[in-house]
Amino acid sequence: MAESWFALSPEDQTEALAVAAAESGWPANLLEKDIWVVWALQTLGTEPQLLEMLTFKGGTSLSKAYGLIDRFSEDVDRTLNIHHLWPEVDLSPAVNPSQAANRRKTADRKLKQWVREIPLPLLQEASAAAGVTLELALEQPEAGRRQPPTIVIHYQPLIPAPDNSSGYVRPTVRLEFGAHSTGEPHGPMPINCEAATHLAMLDFPTARPLVMDARRTFLEKAAAIHVACRRGRWGSGEGDRYSRHWYDLDRLARAGIAEAAIRDRSLAEEVAQHKKDFWGATDADGQPINYAQVINGELQLVPTAASREALEADYRAMTDSGMLRGEIPSFLELLERIALLEQQCNAIARSVS
């Protein structure tokens, strides 16, 4: 019977990670963080009801479940099926902005309470039962910003980040929760630690969550990037830690996922309606983003000159951190590919609309 990773001494864990790093090409500190990512997924799947309620999505799902991106993904995005959170919710298109706003506020309020009462205690209990030292806390949102409730797991790192990584990869795992859709289409998929491939004599965390279809992930990422391009900024205004989304789109395009997503008109329309009702946004001039127009041939994926410099700096920091493997395009090459992808997506959308 394989020995549990958590039963090893810190010295033996450090030595094992060094072996896995040499064989995999991933820095040892990333392999260590990956174990905590999978541990979190495993813990949130220990109860059958939670397995049915939560969908794993985002960049980490693209790497850990689908193998579509060759990027280390350090955070975990989960969607709680809104019907489990709020059984009587009406998901038909909102008849006016007031109805949409009320729906958003109710869903946000219910979700924050659910995160405090269900996953946070579950993770705390699992940490204590495993005898591991973790600090778990709910992230405090920035003033004036609507942010998803997020549990932050702070672990004591065995492996320091390389000197040239500038602290880009932190010894934390962020579990971000949403609850504004069903998470469909999705299906169960196995999730394993990268280190387990190279250390077969050890027992590592594993999970089998519901995973969002990669086509929907593409559409959601593309919509978020469109908003950022129209605003000239991402989120609160910084370019920090967001260039990964442009990299992900390029990888999805090269795998054929982008074209399949744009051609799936019912899925594209569902995502557009979801964005309109739950994540309405405005451009730099304060005008509402029309998601229906976006999916029908007006998608913008190339950032404006004002935000490009910050994104380039972030992309450089990401590549220096060792988070990417395989073929790594320069920032200029990446934007050239994204510009072509923008043209292709809009041409396909117009041809099938």
C-alpha positions as CSV (number, residue, x, y, z in Angstrom):
1,M,0.0,0.0,0.0
2,A,1.4,3.4,-1.0
3,E,2.4,5.7,1.8
4,S,0.4,8.9,2.2
5,W,2.2,12.1,1.1
6,F,1.0,13.7,4.3
7,A,2.7,11.0,6.4
8,L,6.2,11.9,5.1
9,S,8.5,14.1,7.1
10,P,9.1,17.6,5.7
11,E,12.6,16.5,4.7
12,D,11.3,13.5,2.7
13,Q,8.5,15.7,1.1
14,T,11.2,18.2,0.0
15,E,13.3,15.4,-1.5
16,A,10.3,13.8,-3.3
17,L,9.4,17.2,-4.8
18,A,12.9,17.6,-6.1
19,V,12.7,14.3,-7.9
20,A,9.3,15.1,-9.4
21,A,10.6,18.5,-10.5
22,A,13.6,17.0,-12.2
23,E,11.4,14.6,-14.1
24,S,8.4,16.9,-14.9
25,G,10.1,20.1,-15.8
26,W,7.8,22.0,-13.3
27,P,9.5,24.0,-10.5
28,A,9.2,22.2,-7.2
29,N,7.3,25.1,-5.5
30,L,4.6,24.8,-8.2
31,L,4.3,21.0,-7.7
32,E,3.9,21.6,-4.0
33,K,1.1,24.2,-4.6
34,D,-0.5,21.8,-7.0
35,I,-0.9,19.2,-4.2
36,W,-2.9,21.8,-2.2
37,V,-5.1,22.6,-5.2
38,V,-6.0,19.0,-5.6
39,W,-6.5,18.5,-1.8
40,A,-9.0,21.4,-1.9
41,L,-10.9,19.7,-4.8
42,Q,-10.8,16.4,-3.0
43,T,-12.1,17.9,0.2
44,L,-15.0,19.6,-1.5
45,G,-16.0,16.3,-3.1
46,T,-16.1,14.2,0.1
47,E,-19.9,14.7,0.4
48,P,-22.0,13.3,-2.5
49,Q,-24.3,16.3,-2.4
50,L,-21.5,18.7,-2.9
51,L,-20.3,16.7,-5.9
52,E,-23.7,17.2,-7.5
53,M,-23.8,20.9,-6.6
54,L,-20.4,22.2,-7.6
55,T,-18.8,22.5,-11.1
56,F,-15.1,23.0,-11.5
57,K,-14.3,25.6,-14.2
58,G,-11.7,28.2,-15.3
59,G,-8.1,27.9,-16.3
60,T,-7.2,25.3,-13.6
61,S,-9.9,23.0,-15.1
62,L,-8.4,23.5,-18.6
63,S,-5.0,22.2,-17.4
64,K,-5.9,19.7,-14.7
65,A,-8.9,18.1,-16.3
66,Y,-8.6,18.6,-20.0
67,G,-4.8,19.1,-20.5
68,L,-5.6,21.9,-23.0
69,I,-3.2,24.4,-21.6
70,D,0.4,23.9,-20.6
71,R,0.2,26.4,-17.8
72,F,0.4,25.8,-14.1
73,S,-2.9,27.0,-12.7
74,E,-2.9,27.9,-9.1
75,D,-6.4,28.8,-8.1
76,V,-9.8,27.0,-8.1
77,D,-13.0,28.4,-9.6
78,R,-16.2,26.6,-8.6
79,T,-19.8,27.3,-9.6
80,L,-22.5,26.3,-7.2
81,N,-25.6,25.2,-9.1
82,I,-28.0,28.1,-8.5
83,H,-31.0,25.7,-8.3
84,H,-29.4,24.1,-5.2
85,L,-28.7,27.4,-3.7
86,W,-32.0,29.0,-4.6
87,P,-34.5,26.4,-5.7
88,E,-37.3,28.9,-6.6
89,V,-35.0,31.1,-8.7
90,D,-36.4,32.2,-12.1
91,L,-33.6,32.0,-14.7
92,S,-35.7,33.3,-17.6
93,P,-34.2,36.5,-19.1
94,A,-34.7,39.5,-16.8
95,V,-37.5,41.8,-18.1
96,N,-35.7,45.0,-16.9
97,P,-32.5,46.1,-15.2
98,S,-34.2,46.3,-11.8
99,Q,-35.2,42.6,-11.9
100,A,-31.7,41.6,-12.9
101,A,-30.2,43.7,-10.1
102,N,-32.5,42.2,-7.5
103,R,-31.7,38.7,-8.7
104,R,-28.0,39.4,-8.6
105,K,-28.2,40.8,-5.0
106,T,-30.2,37.8,-3.8
107,A,-27.9,35.3,-5.3
108,D,-24.8,37.0,-4.0
109,R,-26.3,37.2,-0.5
110,K,-27.3,33.5,-0.4
111,L,-23.9,32.5,-1.8
112,K,-21.9,34.4,0.8
113,Q,-23.8,32.7,3.5
114,W,-23.5,29.3,1.9
115,V,-19.7,29.7,1.6
116,R,-19.4,30.6,5.3
117,E,-21.6,27.7,6.5
118,I,-20.6,24.8,4.2
119,P,-17.2,24.8,2.4
120,L,-15.2,26.8,4.9
121,P,-16.0,24.6,7.9
122,L,-15.6,21.5,5.8
123,L,-12.0,22.6,4.7
124,Q,-11.2,23.5,8.3
125,E,-12.3,20.1,9.6
126,A,-10.4,18.3,6.9
127,S,-7.3,20.2,7.7
128,A,-7.5,19.3,11.4
129,A,-8.3,15.7,10.6
130,A,-5.3,15.4,8.3
131,G,-3.0,17.0,10.9
132,V,-1.8,19.6,8.4
133,T,-1.2,23.2,9.3
134,L,-3.3,25.5,7.2
135,E,-4.7,29.0,7.7
136,L,-8.1,29.3,6.0
137,A,-10.0,32.6,5.8
138,L,-12.6,34.4,3.7
139,E,-11.0,37.0,1.5
140,Q,-12.2,40.6,2.2
141,P,-13.5,42.2,-1.0
142,E,-12.2,45.5,-2.1
143,A,-14.3,48.5,-1.2
144,G,-16.8,49.3,-4.0
145,R,-16.2,46.1,-5.9
146,R,-18.6,43.2,-6.5
147,Q,-16.4,40.1,-6.0
148,P,-17.2,36.4,-5.6
149,P,-16.8,35.0,-2.1
150,T,-13.3,33.5,-1.9
151,I,-11.7,31.1,0.6
152,V,-8.0,31.6,0.8
153,I,-5.9,28.6,1.9
154,H,-2.5,29.7,3.3
155,Y,0.0,26.8,3.6
156,Q,3.5,26.7,5.0
157,P,5.7,26.2,1.9
158,L,8.4,23.5,1.9
159,I,10.0,25.0,-1.2
160,P,10.8,28.7,-1.7
161,A,10.0,30.3,-5.0
162,P,13.0,30.6,-7.3
163,D,14.9,34.0,-7.0
164,N,13.9,35.0,-10.6
165,S,10.1,34.5,-10.0
166,S,9.6,37.8,-8.1
167,G,7.1,36.1,-5.8
168,Y,4.6,35.7,-8.6
169,V,3.5,32.3,-7.3
170,R,2.3,32.7,-3.7
171,P,1.9,30.0,-1.0
172,T,-1.8,30.3,-1.1
173,V,-4.7,28.6,-2.9
174,R,-7.8,30.8,-3.7
175,L,-11.1,29.0,-3.9
176,E,-13.5,31.4,-5.8
177,F,-17.2,30.5,-5.7
178,G,-19.9,31.6,-8.1
179,A,-23.6,30.7,-8.1
180,H,-25.3,32.4,-11.1
181,S,-25.9,29.4,-13.4
182,T,-26.2,25.6,-13.3
183,G,-22.6,25.2,-14.4
184,E,-23.7,23.1,-17.4
185,P,-22.7,21.6,-19.7
186,H,-20.4,19.6,-17.4
187,G,-19.4,16.1,-16.6
188,P,-17.2,14.2,-14.0
189,M,-13.5,14.0,-14.7
190,P,-10.5,12.7,-12.8
191,I,-8.1,15.2,-11.2
192,N,-4.6,14.1,-10.0
193,C,-1.5,15.8,-8.7
194,E,1.3,16.4,-11.2
195,A,3.8,14.9,-8.7
196,A,1.9,11.6,-8.5
197,T,2.9,10.8,-12.1
198,H,6.5,10.8,-11.0
199,L,6.2,9.4,-7.5
200,A,4.1,6.3,-7.9
201,M,5.1,4.9,-4.5
202,L,3.2,7.7,-2.7
203,D,-0.5,8.3,-2.2
204,F,-1.5,11.9,-3.2
205,P,-4.9,13.6,-3.1
206,T,-7.2,12.9,-6.0
207,A,-10.6,14.2,-7.0
208,R,-13.4,13.6,-9.5
209,P,-15.5,16.7,-9.7
210,L,-18.0,17.9,-12.3
211,V,-16.0,19.9,-14.8
212,M,-17.4,22.6,-17.0
213,D,-17.3,22.0,-20.8
214,A,-14.2,23.7,-22.2
215,R,-16.4,25.5,-24.8
216,R,-18.3,27.3,-22.1
217,T,-15.1,28.2,-20.4
218,F,-13.8,29.7,-23.6
219,L,-17.0,31.8,-24.1
220,E,-16.9,33.0,-20.5
221,K,-13.2,34.0,-20.7
222,A,-13.7,35.6,-24.1
223,A,-16.6,37.7,-22.7
224,A,-14.5,38.8,-19.7
225,I,-11.6,39.8,-22.0
226,H,-14.1,41.7,-24.2
227,V,-15.2,43.8,-21.2
228,A,-11.6,44.4,-20.2
229,C,-10.7,45.6,-23.7
230,R,-13.7,47.9,-23.9
231,R,-12.9,49.3,-20.5
232,G,-9.2,49.6,-21.1
233,R,-8.5,47.8,-17.9
234,W,-9.1,44.5,-16.1
235,G,-11.1,44.5,-12.9
236,S,-9.9,47.2,-10.5
237,G,-7.5,48.6,-13.1
238,E,-4.3,46.7,-12.7
239,G,-2.8,44.3,-15.2
240,D,-1.5,42.1,-12.5
241,R,-2.1,38.3,-12.9
242,Y,-4.5,38.6,-15.9
243,S,-2.4,38.0,-19.0
244,R,-3.0,34.2,-18.4
245,H,-6.5,34.6,-19.8
246,W,-5.2,35.7,-23.2
247,Y,-2.7,32.8,-23.1
248,D,-5.6,30.4,-22.4
249,L,-7.7,31.7,-25.3
250,D,-4.8,31.1,-27.6
251,R,-4.3,27.6,-26.4
252,L,-8.0,26.9,-26.7
253,A,-8.1,28.2,-30.2
254,R,-5.2,26.0,-31.2
255,A,-7.1,23.0,-29.8
256,G,-10.2,23.8,-31.9
257,I,-12.3,24.7,-28.8
258,A,-12.8,28.3,-29.8
259,E,-14.3,27.6,-33.2
260,A,-16.6,24.9,-31.7
261,A,-17.7,27.3,-29.0
262,I,-18.6,30.1,-31.4
263,R,-20.5,27.7,-33.7
264,D,-22.6,26.4,-30.7
265,R,-25.1,29.2,-31.0
266,S,-27.4,28.0,-28.2
267,L,-24.5,27.8,-25.8
268,A,-23.2,31.2,-26.9
269,E,-26.6,32.8,-26.4
270,E,-27.0,31.2,-23.0
271,V,-23.6,32.6,-21.9
272,A,-24.5,36.0,-23.3
273,Q,-27.8,36.1,-21.4
274,H,-26.1,34.9,-18.2
275,K,-23.5,37.7,-18.5
276,K,-26.2,40.3,-19.1
277,D,-28.4,39.2,-16.2
278,F,-25.7,38.5,-13.6
279,W,-22.5,40.3,-14.7
280,G,-23.7,43.4,-16.6
281,A,-20.8,45.8,-17.4
282,T,-20.1,49.1,-19.0
283,D,-17.4,50.2,-21.3
284,A,-14.9,53.1,-20.8
285,D,-17.6,55.6,-21.8
286,G,-20.1,54.2,-19.3
287,Q,-22.2,52.5,-22.0
288,P,-23.7,49.0,-21.3
289,I,-21.9,46.0,-22.9
290,N,-24.3,44.4,-25.3
291,Y,-23.4,40.7,-25.0
292,A,-25.8,39.7,-27.7
293,Q,-23.8,41.8,-30.2
294,V,-20.6,40.5,-28.8
295,I,-21.4,36.8,-29.6
296,N,-22.8,37.8,-33.0
297,G,-19.7,39.3,-34.5
298,E,-18.5,42.2,-32.4
299,L,-16.1,40.4,-30.0
300,Q,-13.0,42.3,-29.1
301,L,-10.0,40.4,-27.8
302,V,-7.1,42.7,-28.5
303,P,-6.4,45.1,-25.6
304,T,-6.1,48.8,-26.0
305,A,-2.8,50.5,-26.0
306,A,-3.5,51.9,-22.5
307,S,-3.7,48.5,-20.9
308,R,-1.2,46.6,-23.1
309,E,1.8,47.7,-21.2
310,A,0.5,46.4,-17.9
311,L,-0.5,43.1,-19.5
312,E,2.9,42.7,-21.1
313,A,4.7,43.2,-17.7
314,D,2.4,40.7,-16.2
315,Y,3.0,38.2,-19.0
316,R,6.7,38.6,-18.5
317,A,6.4,38.0,-14.8
318,M,4.3,34.9,-15.4
319,T,6.8,33.4,-17.8
320,D,9.7,34.1,-15.5
321,S,7.8,32.3,-12.7
322,G,8.0,29.0,-14.5
323,M,4.2,28.7,-14.8
324,L,4.4,27.9,-18.6
325,R,5.9,24.9,-20.3
326,G,6.3,23.9,-23.9
327,E,6.0,26.5,-26.7
328,I,5.8,29.9,-25.1
329,P,5.0,32.7,-27.5
330,S,6.4,36.2,-26.9
331,F,3.9,38.8,-25.9
332,L,3.9,40.3,-29.4
333,E,3.4,36.8,-30.9
334,L,0.5,36.2,-28.5
335,L,-1.3,39.4,-29.4
336,E,-0.8,38.6,-33.1
337,R,-2.5,35.3,-32.6
338,I,-5.2,36.9,-30.5
339,A,-5.9,39.4,-33.2
340,L,-6.3,36.6,-35.7
341,L,-8.6,34.7,-33.3
342,E,-10.7,37.8,-32.9
343,Q,-11.2,38.1,-36.7
344,Q,-12.0,34.3,-37.0
345,C,-14.5,34.3,-34.1
346,N,-16.3,37.3,-35.5
347,A,-16.4,35.9,-39.1
348,I,-17.8,32.6,-37.8
349,A,-20.4,34.3,-35.7
350,R,-21.6,36.4,-38.5
351,S,-21.8,33.4,-40.9
352,V,-23.9,31.3,-38.5
353,S,-26.0,34.0,-36.9
